C-alpha cells in the first residue's frame, strides 16, 4: 500500500460489524499482539464508541472508547503503518475526545507502551498527562512491558469552544 494521494478526503465514521475484518487487518499490521476480531465485535455489542478512519475508500485506522460515570477510556487506537504520519491518529484521538465530552466525561484515560514513542508524543501533544504506570500490562516477545497511564482533563485542557 502506498501513501494517500493529495486529493483524497479522509472520513471518520462509526464502526460497523462488517468492518471488523478490515479493522482487525489494521490492528494486526499496527501491533505485534493485536486484539482478536471477537473483541471488536464485543465492543460494538456493548455499545462502546467505535470509529473507523477511511482514506481512499478503505479503513486505515480505528479508535474504541468506553464510557463510565464522568470519565472515558480510550481502549484502542491504531493506524495502519502505511498511513502513519498523515494525521490520522490525531484525527481519531480528537474524535474520541469530542465524543467523550459530548457524552459527559470530565476525564479521558488511556494506557500506552513507553516503547511506543510516536504514540506517547501524540498523546502528550494533545494534552494528556502521565498519571501512573501499570506493571506488566502489555505482552512482548520477551515477557511483559509496563503501561503508562495517561489522563486528559476535559475541564482543563479542552480547546476554547469545547469546554
N, CA, C and O of each residue as an XYZ file, in Angstrom:
652
protein
N       0.852     -1.170      0.000
C       0.000      0.000      0.000
C       0.899      1.234      0.000
O       1.931      1.257      0.670
N       0.511      2.236     -0.737
C       1.288      3.467     -0.784
C       0.569      4.552     -0.014
O      -0.598      4.411      0.350
N       1.283      5.635      0.228
C       0.708      6.759      0.960
C      -0.451      7.350      0.164
O      -0.544      7.173     -1.051
N      -1.315      8.042      0.859
C      -2.524      8.587      0.267
C      -2.218      9.689     -0.743
O      -1.290     10.475     -0.551
N      -3.008      9.740     -1.826
C      -2.845     10.837     -2.758
C      -3.298     12.147     -2.128
O      -4.070     12.144     -1.170
N      -2.831     13.243     -2.652
C      -3.116     14.555     -2.088
C      -4.597     14.910     -2.175
O      -5.097     15.645     -1.324
N      -5.307     14.409     -3.177
C      -6.670     14.852     -3.427
C      -7.758     13.985     -2.794
O      -8.915     14.083     -3.200
N      -7.430     13.145     -1.820
C      -8.471     12.341     -1.195
C      -9.031     13.070      0.023
O      -8.376     13.941      0.595
N     -10.243     12.703      0.408
C     -10.893     13.306      1.561
C     -11.068     12.237      2.636
O     -11.907     11.349      2.481
N     -10.296     12.301      3.721
C     -10.440     11.290      4.770
C     -11.784     11.453      5.492
O     -12.314     12.557      5.612
N     -12.307     10.342      5.959
C     -13.606     10.310      6.621
C     -13.489      9.477      7.893
O     -12.845      8.428      7.901
N     -14.114      9.951      8.964
C     -14.263      9.161     10.182
C     -15.753      8.887     10.326
O     -16.575      9.802     10.265
N     -16.086      7.621     10.517
C     -17.489      7.237     10.679
C     -17.583      6.134     11.735
O     -16.579      5.512     12.082
N     -18.800      5.896     12.246
C     -18.956      4.805     13.216
C     -18.562      3.457     12.608
O     -18.819      3.189     11.435
N     -17.938      2.624     13.426
C     -17.583      1.276     13.010
C     -18.860      0.440     12.907
O     -19.784      0.578     13.710
N     -18.883     -0.426     11.901
C     -19.986     -1.360     11.717
C     -19.471     -2.777     11.900
O     -18.273     -3.033     11.779
N     -20.369     -3.681     12.186
C     -19.971     -5.083     12.381
C     -19.230     -5.619     11.160
O     -18.265     -6.368     11.306
N     -19.660     -5.252      9.979
C     -18.997     -5.758      8.767
C     -17.598     -5.166      8.562
O     -16.842     -5.651      7.719
N     -17.247     -4.120      9.327
C     -15.908     -3.522      9.256
C     -14.870     -4.331     10.028
O     -13.670     -4.145      9.829
N     -15.319     -5.226     10.907
C     -14.403     -5.886     11.844
C     -13.232     -6.592     11.151
O     -12.105     -6.452     11.627
N     -13.423     -7.340     10.059
C     -12.249     -7.954      9.423
C     -11.210     -6.918      8.945
O     -10.008     -7.141      9.083
N     -11.666     -5.807      8.395
C     -10.727     -4.761      7.958
C     -10.066     -4.081      9.146
O      -8.872     -3.783      9.109
N     -10.836     -3.833     10.200
C     -10.284     -3.237     11.421
C      -9.217     -4.164     12.002
O      -8.147     -3.718     12.416
N      -9.524     -5.449     12.023
C      -8.549     -6.413     12.531
C      -7.295     -6.424     11.659
O      -6.191     -6.592     12.177
N      -7.442     -6.250     10.362
C      -6.282     -6.172      9.476
C      -5.385     -4.997      9.829
O      -4.161     -5.129      9.842
N      -5.986     -3.847     10.115
C      -5.209     -2.680     10.559
C      -4.505     -3.012     11.864
O      -3.309     -2.767     12.016
N      -5.252     -3.567     12.797
C      -4.730     -3.913     14.116
C      -3.537     -4.864     14.006
O      -2.517     -4.668     14.667
N      -3.670     -5.884     13.176
C      -2.613     -6.894     13.027
C      -1.357     -6.303     12.403
O      -0.251     -6.762     12.690
N      -1.511     -5.297     11.558
C      -0.348     -4.635     10.963
C       0.269     -3.609     11.897
O       1.461     -3.317     11.803
N      -0.539     -3.060     12.801
C      -0.063     -2.000     13.690
C       0.589     -2.538     14.961
O       1.472     -1.888     15.520
N       0.165     -3.723     15.427
C       0.614     -4.224     16.715
C       1.095     -5.664     16.620
O       0.556     -6.462     15.853
N       2.098     -5.980     17.394
C       2.597     -7.343     17.454
C       1.657     -8.293     18.183
O       1.692     -9.503     17.958
N       0.814     -7.745     19.057
C      -0.145     -8.550     19.814
C      -1.526     -7.907     19.662
O      -2.021     -7.255     20.581
N      -2.140     -8.098     18.492
C      -3.403     -7.409     18.191
C      -4.600     -7.995     18.935
O      -4.584     -9.145     19.375
N      -5.634     -7.171     19.060
C      -6.905     -7.661     19.545
C      -7.452     -8.673     18.541
O      -7.195     -8.564     17.342
N      -8.193     -9.639     19.022
C      -8.891    -10.592     18.150
C     -10.173     -9.939     17.618
O     -10.685     -8.988     18.208
N     -10.676    -10.453     16.512
C     -11.894     -9.901     15.921
C     -13.060     -9.925     16.904
O     -13.869     -8.998     16.924
N     -13.154    -10.979     17.723
C     -14.290    -11.064     18.649
C     -14.269     -9.946     19.689
O     -15.323     -9.581     20.210
N     -13.107     -9.399     20.001
C     -13.049     -8.281     20.956
C     -13.701     -7.051     20.338
O     -14.463     -6.354     21.008
N     -13.411     -6.778     19.068
C     -14.066     -5.645     18.402
C     -15.573     -5.868     18.310
O     -16.351     -4.937     18.521
N     -15.989     -7.088     18.000
C     -17.436     -7.396     17.939
C     -18.081     -7.174     19.303
O     -19.182     -6.630     19.391
N     -17.394     -7.598     20.373
C     -17.922     -7.392     21.722
C     -18.037     -5.902     22.046
O     -19.013     -5.478     22.665
N     -17.063     -5.116     21.637
C     -17.114     -3.667     21.877
C     -18.319     -3.044     21.181
O     -19.007     -2.200     21.756
N     -18.572     -3.459     19.951
C     -19.753     -2.973     19.234
C     -21.037     -3.415     19.939
O     -21.957     -2.617     20.118
N     -21.093     -4.674     20.333
C     -22.269     -5.224     21.000
C     -22.552     -4.504     22.321
O     -23.709     -4.308     22.692
N     -21.496     -4.116     23.020
C     -21.627     -3.443     24.317
C     -21.946     -1.950     24.179
O     -22.196     -1.272     25.176
N     -21.936     -1.449     22.958
C     -22.280     -0.044     22.745
C     -21.136      0.926     22.962
O     -21.366      2.121     23.147
N     -19.907      0.432     22.943
C     -18.770      1.337     23.058
C     -18.734      2.257     21.831
O     -19.290      1.936     20.781
N     -18.086      3.372     21.983
C     -17.878      4.296     20.872
C     -16.767      3.717     20.001
O     -15.604      3.715     20.405
N     -17.107      3.234     18.833
C     -16.148      2.613     17.918
C     -16.204      3.361     16.596
O     -17.267      3.489     15.988
N     -15.061      3.848     16.159
C     -14.983      4.678     14.958
C     -13.884      4.153     14.042
O     -12.888      3.594     14.502
N     -14.080      4.340     12.743
C     -13.054      3.974     11.771
C     -12.665      5.194     10.952
O     -13.478      6.079     10.687
N     -11.407      5.212     10.564
C     -10.848      6.244      9.683
C     -10.717      5.627      8.302
O     -10.079      4.587      8.138
N     -11.321      6.268      7.307
C     -11.220      5.800      5.927
C     -10.371      6.766      5.117
O     -10.389      7.976      5.346
N      -9.638      6.221      4.181
C      -8.890      7.010      3.201
C      -8.929      6.214      1.899
O      -8.719      5.001      1.895
N      -9.191      6.887      0.834
C      -9.346      6.228     -0.471
C     -10.246      5.003     -0.360
O      -9.937      3.945     -0.909
N     -11.358      5.152      0.351
C     -12.398      4.127      0.495
C     -11.953      2.854      1.212
O     -12.582      1.809      1.049
N     -10.897      2.922      1.991
C     -10.512      1.748      2.784
C     -10.264      2.185      4.223
O      -9.889      3.327      4.490
N     -10.483      1.251      5.140
C     -10.259      1.524      6.558
C      -8.759      1.513      6.810
O      -8.073      0.533      6.517
N      -8.259      2.624      7.361
C      -6.826      2.740      7.646
C      -6.543      2.947      9.128
O      -5.384      2.960      9.543
N      -7.600      3.111      9.934
C      -7.407      3.296     11.367
C      -8.716      3.142     12.113
O      -9.791      3.096     11.516
N      -8.606      3.063     13.433
C      -9.793      2.918     14.272
C      -9.497      3.377     15.697
O      -8.346      3.455     16.125
N     -10.570      3.676     16.410
C     -10.481      4.018     17.825
C     -11.688      3.425     18.535
O     -12.793      3.402     17.991
N     -11.466      2.942     19.766
C     -12.525      2.388     20.605
C     -12.488      3.127     21.935
O     -11.444      3.222     22.580
N     -13.641      3.647     22.333
C     -13.771      4.449     23.544
C     -14.868      3.863     24.419
O     -15.990      3.651     23.957
N     -14.550      3.602     25.674
C     -15.545      3.131     26.645
C     -15.902      4.282     27.571
O     -15.034      5.045     27.995
N     -17.185      4.399     27.881
C     -17.660      5.466     28.758
C     -18.020      4.908     30.125
O     -18.517      3.788     30.246
N     -17.762      5.706     31.147
C     -18.171      5.401     32.506
C     -18.673      6.693     33.138
O     -18.623      7.741     32.494
N     -19.149      6.653     34.361
C     -19.632      7.875     35.000
C     -18.530      8.938     35.098
O     -17.561      8.768     35.838
N     -18.684     10.017     34.358
C     -17.759     11.137     34.424
C     -16.424     10.940     33.734
O     -15.592     11.848     33.722
N     -16.206      9.759     33.155
C     -14.918      9.539     32.508
C     -15.056      8.608     31.307
O     -16.043      7.890     31.150
N     -14.031      8.653     30.475
C     -13.958      7.785     29.304
C     -12.581      7.143     29.284
O     -11.647      7.608     29.938
N     -12.477      6.044     28.504
C     -11.221      5.315     28.425
C     -10.982      4.939     26.969
O     -11.773      4.206     26.375
N      -9.886      5.442     26.393
C      -9.503      5.027     25.046
C      -8.918      3.628     25.192
O      -7.830      3.449     25.740
N      -9.656      2.640     24.695
C      -9.233      1.252     24.826
C      -8.290      0.834     23.712
O      -7.425     -0.020     23.910
N      -8.455      1.433     22.543
C      -7.661      1.019     21.391
C      -7.651      2.161     20.380
O      -8.688      2.762     20.099
N      -6.488      2.450     19.844
C      -6.337      3.404     18.755
C      -5.201      2.884     17.889
O      -4.092      2.656     18.374
N      -5.482      2.699     16.610
C      -4.451      2.172     15.711
C      -4.635      2.755     14.321
O      -5.753      3.004     13.872
N      -3.505      2.967     13.653
C      -3.471      3.382     12.251
C      -2.525      2.428     11.540
O      -1.445      2.120     12.045
N      -2.931      1.966     10.375
C      -2.070      1.070      9.595
C      -0.730      1.765      9.361
O      -0.710      2.948      9.022
N       0.384      1.061      9.534
C       1.710      1.685      9.380
C       1.925      2.384      8.030
O       2.674      3.358      7.960
N       1.289      1.909      6.970
C       1.433      2.568      5.669
C       0.844      3.966      5.646
O       1.125      4.748      4.738
N       0.029      4.280      6.643
C      -0.661      5.569      6.676
C      -0.197      6.438      7.840
O      -0.816      7.464      8.126
N       0.878      6.047      8.513
C       1.417      6.862      9.616
C       1.911      8.207      9.088
O       2.266      8.345      7.917
N       1.924      9.177      9.972
C       2.493     10.482      9.649
C       1.593     11.385      8.834
O       2.049     12.406      8.319
N       0.322     11.032      8.706
C      -0.594     11.844      7.908
C      -1.716     12.452      8.745
O      -2.674     12.997      8.198
N      -1.602     12.361     10.061
C      -2.575     12.983     10.947
C      -3.780     12.132     11.289
O      -4.696     12.607     11.960
N      -3.802     10.872     10.840
C      -4.961     10.026     11.110
C      -5.079      9.680     12.591
O      -6.184      9.683     13.133
N      -3.978      9.386     13.249
C      -4.026      9.089     14.676
C      -4.543     10.279     15.459
O      -5.366     10.124     16.361
N      -4.064     11.466     15.118
C      -4.536     12.688     15.790
C      -6.024     12.902     15.534
O      -6.759     13.271     16.450
N      -6.477     12.674     14.304
C      -7.897     12.856     13.979
C      -8.769     11.865     14.764
O      -9.830     12.236     15.266
N      -8.325     10.615     14.868
C      -9.079      9.631     15.629
C      -9.102      9.982     17.115
O     -10.133      9.832     17.771
N      -7.981     10.445     17.644
C      -7.921     10.847     19.039
C      -8.863     12.026     19.287
O      -9.584     12.049     20.284
N      -8.854     12.996     18.385
C      -9.745     14.149     18.515
C     -11.209     13.703     18.471
O     -12.036     14.220     19.223
N     -11.528     12.759     17.607
C     -12.896     12.216     17.554
C     -13.282     11.620     18.911
O     -14.377     11.864     19.418
N     -12.378     10.846     19.485
C     -12.650     10.235     20.786
C     -12.840     11.293     21.870
O     -13.743     11.174     22.699
N     -11.998     12.325     21.870
C     -12.126     13.381     22.880
C     -13.429     14.149     22.722
O     -14.081     14.475     23.714
N     -13.810     14.438     21.489
C     -15.067     15.149     21.249
C     -16.262     14.323     21.703
O     -17.178     14.851     22.332
N     -16.258     13.029     21.390
C     -17.366     12.164     21.803
C     -17.402     12.037     23.324
O     -18.479     12.067     23.919
N     -16.251     11.896     23.953
C     -16.206     11.797     25.409
C     -16.829     13.036     26.041
O     -17.608     12.939     26.989
N     -16.482     14.183     25.513
C     -17.045     15.418     26.054
C     -18.551     15.494     25.802
O     -19.313     15.855     26.698
N     -18.975     15.157     24.597
C     -20.405     15.179     24.275
C     -21.212     14.252     25.179
O     -22.371     14.530     25.489
N     -20.595     13.152     25.598
C     -21.275     12.164     26.426
C     -21.086     12.414     27.921
O     -21.480     11.583     28.739
N     -20.489     13.550     28.286
C     -20.437     13.969     29.681
C     -19.188     13.626     30.459
O     -19.164     13.795     31.679
N     -18.155     13.154     29.799
C     -16.922     12.838     30.516
C     -16.201     14.114     30.939
O     -16.239     15.128     30.243
N     -15.556     14.042     32.074
C     -14.684     15.126     32.521
C     -13.234     14.777     32.293
O     -12.393     15.666     32.158
N     -12.922     13.466     32.247
C     -11.558     12.989     32.042
C     -11.575     11.846     31.042
O     -12.554     11.110     30.920
N     -10.457     11.717     30.327
C     -10.262     10.600     29.410
C      -8.935      9.947     29.775
O      -7.914     10.623     29.898
N      -8.958      8.632     29.945
C      -7.773      7.874     30.306
C      -7.358      6.968     29.157
O      -8.166      6.630     28.292
N      -6.090      6.580     29.161
C      -5.594      5.573     28.229
C      -4.313      4.978     28.779
O      -3.667      5.550     29.656
N      -3.957      3.812     28.243
C      -2.662      3.198     28.514
C      -1.882      3.193     27.219
O      -2.449      3.062     26.135
N      -0.558      3.339     27.346
C       0.316      3.314     26.175
C       1.643      2.672     26.574
O       2.127      2.827     27.695
N       2.207      1.950     25.616
C       3.531      1.367     25.850
C       4.567      2.489     25.897
O       4.579      3.334     25.002
N       5.429      2.527     26.902
C       6.501      3.528     26.906
C       7.406      3.401     25.686
O       7.994      4.388     25.245
N       7.521      2.188     25.136
C       8.362      1.975     23.955
C       7.728      2.495     22.667
O       8.392      2.544     21.632
N       6.451      2.882     22.716
C       5.773      3.415     21.531
C       5.915      4.943     21.549
O       4.961      5.670     21.826
N       7.121      5.399     21.247
C       7.439      6.835     21.342
C       6.525      7.713     20.489
O       6.116      8.771     20.967
N       6.178      7.337     19.250
C       5.271      8.198     18.482
C       3.904      8.369     19.160
O       3.345      9.465     19.147
N       3.367      7.302     19.747
C       2.077      7.407     20.427
C       2.198      8.266     21.676
O       1.329      9.097     21.939
N       3.262      8.077     22.449
C       3.463      8.893     23.648
C       3.541     10.375     23.259
O       2.939     11.225     23.915
N       4.281     10.675     22.198
C       4.381     12.076     21.726
C       3.017     12.619     21.304
O       2.668     13.753     21.632
N       2.247     11.807     20.576
C       0.913     12.235     20.153
C       0.057     12.581     21.358
O      -0.552     13.649     21.402
N       0.006     11.686     22.333
C      -0.849     11.915     23.485
C      -0.395     13.130     24.292
O      -1.226     13.927     24.727
N       0.901     13.276     24.493
C       1.404     14.451     25.224
C       1.073     15.741     24.467
O       0.655     16.727     25.072
N       1.260     15.732     23.155
C       0.990     16.942     22.369
C      -0.498     17.288     22.360
O      -0.866     18.447     22.169
N      -1.355     16.284     22.565
C      -2.801     16.528     22.618
C      -3.250     17.026     23.990
O      -4.381     17.487     24.138
N      -2.379     16.939     24.992
C      -2.723     17.427     26.322
C      -2.865     16.350     27.378
O      -3.246     16.653     28.509
N      -2.570     15.104     27.046
C      -2.592     14.040     28.056
C      -1.391     14.193     28.976
O      -0.311     14.603     28.553
N      -1.603     13.854     30.249
C      -0.534     13.880     31.247
C      -0.396     12.486     31.867
O      -1.385     11.787     32.087
N       0.824     12.110     32.137
C       1.062     10.812     32.784
C       0.576     10.877     34.226
O       0.893     11.811     34.964
N      -0.205      9.860     34.616
C      -0.727      9.817     35.982
C      -0.388      8.517     36.696
O      -0.690      8.369     37.880
N       0.234      7.576     35.998
C       0.576      6.327     36.654
C       1.231      5.334     35.716
O       1.540      5.636     34.563
N       1.431      4.152     36.241
C       2.073      3.060     35.492
C       1.399      1.761     35.905
O       1.115      1.547     37.084
N       1.145      0.895     34.928
C       0.597     -0.442     35.204
C       1.697     -1.458     34.892
O       2.025     -1.680     33.727
N       2.270     -2.076     35.935
C       3.356     -3.039     35.712
C       2.892     -4.255     34.904
O       1.821     -4.810     35.152
N       3.712     -4.651     33.943
C       3.472     -5.865     33.180
C       2.184     -5.885     32.386
O       1.627     -6.960     32.162
N       1.699     -4.758     31.962
C       0.384     -4.638     31.319
C       0.352     -5.238     29.911
O      -0.626     -5.884     29.537
N       1.408     -5.029     29.135
C       1.434     -5.461     27.732
C       2.320     -6.686     27.537
O       3.374     -6.808     28.162
N       1.882     -7.596     26.660
C       2.726     -8.718     26.247
C       3.815     -8.215     25.311
O       3.614     -7.264     24.556
N       4.958     -8.861     25.373
C       6.041     -8.598     24.427
C       6.613     -9.946     23.990
O       6.236    -10.987     24.527
N       7.502     -9.924     23.039
C       8.165    -11.157     22.605
C       8.995    -11.767     23.727
O       9.242    -12.973     23.741
N       9.428    -10.923     24.673
C      10.306    -11.388     25.751
C       9.663    -11.357     27.128
O      10.367    -11.422     28.135
N       8.357    -11.260     27.192
C       7.704    -11.227     28.501
C       6.608    -10.191     28.555
O       5.606    -10.298     27.848
N       6.799     -9.169     29.410
C       5.776     -8.150     29.637
C       6.425     -6.767     29.643
O       7.615     -6.623     29.924
N       5.623     -5.760     29.327
C       6.054     -4.360     29.362
C       5.030     -3.577     30.160
O       3.828     -3.822     30.052
N       5.507     -2.633     30.964
C       4.603     -1.768     31.712
C       3.811     -0.887     30.753
O       4.179     -0.731     29.588
N       2.731     -0.320     31.250
C       1.957      0.678     30.518
C       2.050      1.999     31.262
O       2.010      2.034     32.491
N       2.174      3.074     30.516
C       1.992      4.403     31.091
C       0.496      4.672     31.108
O      -0.182      4.441     30.108
N      -0.023      5.152     32.217
C      -1.420      5.569     32.292
C      -1.421      7.080     32.121
O      -0.722      7.805     32.828
N      -2.230      7.539     31.157
C      -2.291      8.965     30.863
C      -3.732      9.449     30.991
O      -4.684      8.699     30.777
N      -3.860     10.729     31.345
C      -5.172     11.326     31.569
C      -5.265     12.668     30.851
O      -4.329     13.468     30.846
N      -6.414     12.877     30.256
C      -6.741     14.153     29.614
C      -7.907     14.736     30.397
O      -8.961     14.108     30.493
N      -7.735     15.914     30.951
C      -8.791     16.558     31.730
C      -9.538     17.512     30.814
O      -9.018     18.567     30.452
N     -10.756     17.146     30.440
C     -11.546     17.978     29.529
C     -11.866     19.337     30.120
O     -12.093     20.291     29.376
N     -11.889     19.449     31.452
C     -12.181     20.737     32.079
C     -10.994     21.674     32.013
O     -11.176     22.892     32.015
N      -9.769     21.138     31.955
C      -8.570     21.981     31.996
C      -7.948     22.224     30.627
O      -7.501     23.336     30.344
N      -7.910     21.203     29.772
C      -7.125     21.351     28.544
C      -7.957     21.354     27.273
O      -7.400     21.435     26.178
N      -9.271     21.268     27.389
C     -10.094     21.308     26.175
C      -9.973     22.668     25.505
O     -10.014     23.699     26.177
N      -9.825     22.677     24.192
C      -9.725     23.961     23.486
C     -10.957     24.808     23.729
O     -12.037     24.279     23.994
N     -10.803     26.125     23.640
C     -11.928     27.040     23.797
C     -12.996     26.633     22.786
O     -12.691     26.343     21.630
N     -14.234     26.614     23.228
C     -15.329     26.191     22.370
C     -15.696     24.734     22.582
O     -16.761     24.294     22.150
N     -14.815     23.970     23.252
C     -15.129     22.572     23.560
C     -15.334     22.392     25.059
O     -15.541     21.267     25.514
N     -15.282     23.449     25.823
C     -15.457     23.318     27.283
C     -16.907     23.336     27.644
O     -17.252     23.238     28.821
